[in-house]
């Protein structure tokens, strides 16, 4: 059984993982033999679920409900989504890590439509490397994680071994929630269903702007109906006079009946990973000032310089707040941004 890790799992996590030196020595986070460390880990896991809509699971025996370890998907702002697992020594050698890992890959590719999943392994961890290879991982160079040099492996949707397991992505009854990635803008029917009759769902109709069509759309579907969506396009934009490969995010919308459930956060998180897979350096979005705190909580930064867009009658400075998500360690602009086209 896989269940999202809760704060109440800290004692189980301490006994099965944190207090086990033979487990912790292979984690990039290093050794941490205290119950307070286990509580801090659980707090981080819970916060991750709230921010992204996916995360780490408690792995439990389906019959006894004994805590066997943890496995899950972790979103790292600079490195993408990686899969990790830590199993109690007494539960090792039974294929549990591989079984739980396959379930997480099924979640990543079949439910969340992620473009890729990575794994970081310390050199010498032959047991974990064997599990990753069994699940379809391919070597993908090295990466620094928590200050340590790790081997990096990559999973792609076409080659990963995924299992059909029941995992709870949300706690709101959307147990059949699925994200679907498609090229092009959302269909008129899907857009109308999400607008639900609202004449100005994004609050920007009065600005008199002409908007660009999205090149990609990510739609959340439940019960066979679209309940939320987001779109983006890829474009070279100018930051302080220098061109930068950029993804423009827009059209973030959830049906009124499904707001406040974290679905928009999940869509944004997955859209960022698609932008990363397209080798973009920065992601940009335009929002009303009152929405800036929402995006700040998700790791976006406010761009405090003017943003210029093109309109049929010429260039125009945007009357909206510009937010940026860094994917390549580049600084925020200090003079200005030119989106070099229509807003998105």
VMD Tcl script that draws the C-alpha trace (Angstrom):
set ca {
  {0.00 0.00 0.00}
  {1.16 3.50 -0.84}
  {-0.24 6.44 1.12}
  {0.92 10.07 1.09}
  {3.26 10.62 4.04}
  {1.59 12.48 6.92}
  {3.07 14.29 9.89}
  {1.82 11.41 12.06}
  {4.18 9.03 10.25}
  {7.29 10.55 11.85}
  {7.76 7.81 14.48}
  {7.41 5.10 11.83}
  {9.82 6.96 9.55}
  {12.31 7.26 12.39}
  {12.23 3.54 13.20}
  {12.28 2.27 9.62}
  {14.60 4.80 7.96}
  {16.15 7.60 10.00}
  {17.52 5.40 12.79}
  {18.92 2.86 10.30}
  {22.52 3.73 9.51}
  {22.63 1.14 6.73}
  {19.81 3.05 4.99}
  {20.79 6.64 5.74}
  {24.39 6.22 4.61}
  {23.17 5.92 1.02}
  {20.93 8.99 1.10}
  {22.38 12.28 -0.10}
  {20.82 13.96 2.94}
  {23.30 12.01 5.10}
  {22.98 10.45 8.54}
  {20.39 11.89 10.93}
  {19.63 9.76 14.00}
  {16.93 11.72 15.82}
  {13.16 11.83 16.07}
  {13.24 15.57 15.46}
  {14.94 14.90 12.10}
  {12.16 12.44 11.23}
  {9.53 15.05 12.14}
  {11.30 17.63 9.98}
  {11.34 15.16 7.07}
  {7.61 14.52 7.43}
  {6.96 18.26 7.51}
  {8.93 18.62 4.28}
  {7.00 15.77 2.66}
  {3.64 17.28 3.64}
  {4.70 20.72 2.36}
  {5.82 19.16 -0.93}
  {2.43 17.50 -1.42}
  {0.73 20.83 -0.80}
  {2.99 22.65 -3.26}
  {3.03 20.12 -6.11}
  {0.12 17.72 -5.64}
  {2.47 14.71 -5.59}
  {5.35 13.61 -3.39}
  {6.59 10.84 -1.09}
  {4.50 7.89 0.04}
  {4.59 5.73 3.11}
  {5.02 2.12 1.97}
  {2.95 -0.22 4.15}
  {2.33 -3.93 4.23}
  {-1.14 -4.43 2.72}
  {-2.10 -6.97 5.38}
  {-0.50 -5.74 8.61}
  {-0.12 -2.04 7.67}
  {3.43 -2.21 9.01}
  {5.54 0.75 7.82}
  {8.16 -0.63 5.41}
  {9.77 2.59 4.19}
  {9.11 5.54 1.91}
  {9.13 6.04 -1.84}
  {8.06 8.92 -3.99}
  {8.55 11.74 -6.45}
  {10.48 14.82 -5.37}
  {10.45 18.04 -7.38}
  {13.76 19.91 -7.25}
  {13.62 23.43 -8.67}
  {16.95 23.18 -10.48}
  {17.05 19.47 -11.30}
  {13.52 18.32 -12.09}
  {11.49 15.46 -10.63}
  {13.37 12.51 -9.18}
  {12.26 9.23 -7.69}
  {13.73 8.04 -4.40}
  {13.17 5.18 -1.99}
  {14.36 4.05 1.43}
  {13.27 0.66 2.79}
  {13.72 -0.80 6.29}
  {16.61 -3.32 6.31}
  {14.27 -6.17 7.33}
  {12.10 -5.45 4.28}
  {14.96 -5.34 1.79}
  {15.53 -8.11 -0.73}
  {11.80 -8.72 -1.25}
  {11.30 -6.54 -4.30}
  {9.43 -3.87 -2.34}
  {11.49 -0.93 -3.64}
  {11.02 -2.10 -7.23}
  {7.27 -2.67 -6.77}
  {6.70 0.70 -5.09}
  {9.01 2.43 -7.56}
  {7.04 1.02 -10.50}
  {3.85 2.35 -8.93}
  {5.39 5.82 -8.64}
  {6.52 5.73 -12.27}
  {2.97 4.78 -13.23}
  {1.78 7.82 -11.32}
  {4.42 10.04 -12.96}
  {3.79 9.04 -16.57}
  {0.20 7.73 -16.72}
  {-1.48 10.07 -14.26}
  {0.68 13.22 -14.18}
  {1.98 13.24 -17.79}
  {5.48 14.16 -16.66}
  {7.99 14.22 -19.54}
  {10.84 12.60 -17.56}
  {11.81 11.39 -14.08}
  {15.36 11.24 -12.74}
  {17.09 9.34 -9.95}
  {20.25 10.28 -8.05}
  {22.43 7.55 -6.55}
  {25.63 7.78 -4.56}
  {28.52 5.89 -6.20}
  {28.81 2.41 -4.76}
  {25.10 1.96 -4.03}
  {24.84 -1.12 -6.23}
  {21.55 -2.32 -4.74}
  {19.66 0.88 -5.63}
  {21.34 1.02 -9.03}
  {20.11 -2.51 -9.77}
  {16.54 -1.52 -8.83}
  {16.68 1.55 -11.07}
  {17.96 -0.46 -14.02}
  {15.23 -3.05 -13.46}
  {12.68 -0.24 -13.67}
  {14.07 0.98 -16.99}
  {16.43 3.79 -15.95}
  {19.24 4.85 -18.27}
  {22.54 6.45 -17.13}
  {22.44 10.23 -17.56}
  {25.72 11.63 -16.28}
  {26.31 13.00 -12.80}
  {24.71 15.69 -10.65}
  {25.34 17.37 -7.32}
  {22.67 16.68 -4.72}
  {22.84 18.02 -1.15}
  {26.49 18.86 -1.77}
  {27.42 15.34 -2.87}
  {28.30 14.13 -6.36}
  {25.75 11.53 -7.46}
  {25.21 9.32 -10.48}
  {22.11 10.45 -12.37}
  {19.66 8.11 -14.09}
  {16.73 9.04 -16.32}
  {13.33 7.46 -16.90}
  {11.29 8.23 -20.02}
  {7.61 7.36 -20.51}
  {8.35 4.89 -23.31}
  {10.97 2.85 -21.44}
  {10.03 2.98 -17.75}
  {8.50 -0.04 -16.07}
  {5.25 1.20 -14.55}
  {2.81 -0.75 -12.41}
  {-0.92 -0.22 -12.17}
  {-1.22 0.57 -8.46}
  {-3.84 2.57 -6.64}
  {-2.18 5.68 -5.23}
  {-4.00 8.64 -3.75}
  {-2.97 11.81 -5.54}
  {-5.59 14.00 -3.89}
  {-7.83 13.79 -0.84}
  {-10.82 15.48 -2.45}
  {-12.48 12.50 -4.08}
  {-10.75 12.98 -7.48}
  {-9.31 9.49 -7.33}
  {-9.47 9.21 -11.13}
  {-7.67 12.51 -11.72}
  {-5.47 12.41 -14.81}
  {-3.40 15.07 -16.55}
  {-3.35 15.07 -20.34}
  {-0.71 16.90 -22.36}
  {-1.63 18.01 -25.88}
  {-0.07 20.29 -28.46}
  {-1.98 23.45 -29.29}
  {-4.46 25.54 -27.30}
  {-7.35 24.08 -25.34}
  {-10.40 23.19 -27.39}
  {-13.28 25.69 -27.35}
  {-15.53 23.10 -25.66}
  {-13.00 22.46 -22.88}
  {-12.49 26.19 -22.39}
  {-16.21 26.82 -22.16}
  {-16.61 24.01 -19.62}
  {-13.90 25.47 -17.40}
  {-15.18 29.05 -17.71}
  {-18.57 27.77 -16.46}
  {-20.30 30.87 -17.81}
  {-17.92 33.35 -16.18}
  {-17.46 36.27 -18.61}
  {-13.97 37.23 -17.37}
  {-12.37 34.21 -15.64}
  {-8.81 35.60 -15.74}
  {-9.74 39.17 -14.78}
  {-7.90 40.73 -17.75}
  {-10.66 41.47 -20.26}
  {-10.61 45.19 -19.49}
  {-6.95 45.57 -20.47}
  {-7.68 45.54 -24.19}
  {-4.84 43.14 -25.00}
  {-4.56 40.68 -27.87}
  {-3.24 37.34 -26.58}
  {-1.16 34.63 -28.23}
  {-2.44 31.10 -28.65}
  {-0.74 28.49 -26.47}
  {1.45 25.88 -28.15}
  {0.89 23.29 -25.41}
  {-2.02 22.55 -23.07}
  {-2.13 20.46 -19.92}
  {-5.64 19.50 -18.86}
  {-6.76 17.87 -15.61}
  {-9.61 15.44 -16.24}
  {-11.84 13.77 -13.65}
  {-14.96 11.75 -14.34}
  {-14.30 12.20 -18.06}
  {-14.61 16.00 -17.75}
  {-11.97 18.74 -17.81}
  {-11.71 20.39 -14.39}
  {-8.58 22.55 -14.83}
  {-6.02 23.49 -17.45}
  {-2.88 25.51 -18.15}
  {-1.08 26.37 -21.37}
  {2.34 27.56 -22.48}
  {4.38 28.52 -25.49}
  {8.13 28.54 -26.26}
  {9.84 31.70 -27.46}
  {13.18 33.50 -27.39}
  {12.65 36.57 -25.20}
  {15.01 39.39 -24.28}
  {16.24 39.85 -20.72}
  {18.31 43.00 -20.18}
  {19.07 43.03 -23.90}
  {20.16 39.35 -24.15}
  {18.13 36.59 -25.76}
  {16.99 33.79 -23.50}
  {15.08 30.61 -24.37}
  {11.84 31.07 -22.44}
  {8.50 29.35 -21.86}
  {5.47 31.59 -21.38}
  {2.88 30.13 -19.02}
  {-0.74 31.26 -19.09}
  {-4.37 30.24 -19.02}
  {-4.20 28.81 -15.49}
  {-7.82 28.01 -14.72}
  {-9.73 25.57 -12.50}
  {-13.47 25.00 -12.64}
  {-15.16 26.80 -9.72}
  {-16.25 23.48 -8.19}
  {-12.63 22.27 -8.02}
  {-10.81 25.33 -6.78}
  {-8.85 25.21 -3.54}
  {-7.93 21.55 -4.05}
  {-4.37 22.03 -5.28}
  {-5.09 21.00 -8.86}
  {-3.80 24.26 -10.36}
  {-0.60 23.90 -8.33}
  {-0.12 20.41 -9.72}
  {-0.70 21.58 -13.29}
  {1.81 24.43 -12.91}
  {4.41 22.07 -11.40}
  {4.08 19.61 -14.30}
  {4.06 22.40 -16.91}
  {7.39 23.63 -15.52}
  {8.83 20.14 -16.08}
  {7.68 20.18 -19.71}
  {9.42 23.53 -20.13}
  {12.57 22.06 -18.57}
  {12.42 19.10 -20.98}
  {12.31 21.61 -23.86}
  {15.64 23.09 -22.67}
  {14.17 26.43 -21.67}
  {16.20 28.63 -19.36}
  {13.41 30.64 -17.75}
  {9.64 30.38 -17.45}
  {7.53 33.54 -17.40}
  {3.91 34.20 -16.50}
  {1.76 37.31 -16.37}
  {-0.79 37.76 -13.59}
  {-2.87 40.25 -11.70}
  {-0.94 41.73 -8.74}
  {-3.22 39.98 -6.25}
  {-2.15 36.59 -7.65}
  {1.60 37.19 -7.16}
  {1.68 35.71 -3.60}
  {0.16 32.46 -4.91}
  {2.99 32.01 -7.42}
  {5.60 33.12 -4.90}
  {4.56 30.18 -2.69}
  {5.27 27.89 -5.64}
  {8.83 29.16 -6.05}
  {8.27 31.89 -8.66}
  {9.95 35.29 -8.31}
  {8.47 38.70 -9.08}
  {10.19 40.54 -11.91}
  {10.49 44.13 -10.68}
  {11.28 45.73 -14.07}
  {8.99 46.66 -16.99}
  {7.86 43.95 -19.42}
  {7.19 44.91 -23.03}
  {4.82 43.03 -25.36}
  {3.75 43.48 -28.94}
  {0.23 44.48 -29.91}
  {-1.33 45.18 -33.33}
  {-0.70 48.90 -32.82}
  {2.89 48.48 -31.61}
  {4.88 47.78 -28.44}
  {3.24 48.21 -25.06}
  {4.36 48.00 -21.45}
  {2.33 45.37 -19.60}
  {-0.01 46.52 -16.84}
  {0.33 43.10 -15.17}
  {2.77 41.55 -12.72}
  {5.52 39.46 -14.35}
  {6.68 36.33 -12.50}
  {9.71 34.20 -13.40}
  {10.81 30.64 -12.62}
  {14.54 30.02 -13.09}
  {15.56 26.75 -14.73}
  {19.22 27.43 -15.47}
  {20.69 29.46 -12.63}
  {20.27 32.77 -14.44}
  {19.65 36.08 -12.67}
  {16.43 38.07 -12.74}
  {16.52 41.02 -15.13}
  {17.46 44.39 -13.68}
  {16.52 46.68 -16.59}
  {13.68 45.16 -18.57}
  {12.08 42.19 -20.33}
  {10.85 42.13 -23.92}
  {8.50 39.21 -24.54}
  {9.07 39.71 -28.30}
  {5.51 38.93 -29.26}
  {1.94 38.83 -27.98}
  {1.35 38.16 -24.27}
  {0.33 34.64 -23.26}
}
mol new
graphics top color blue
foreach p $ca { graphics top sphere $p radius 0.5 }
foreach p [lrange $ca 0 end-1] q [lrange $ca 1 end] { graphics top cylinder $p $q radius 0.2 }
display resetview
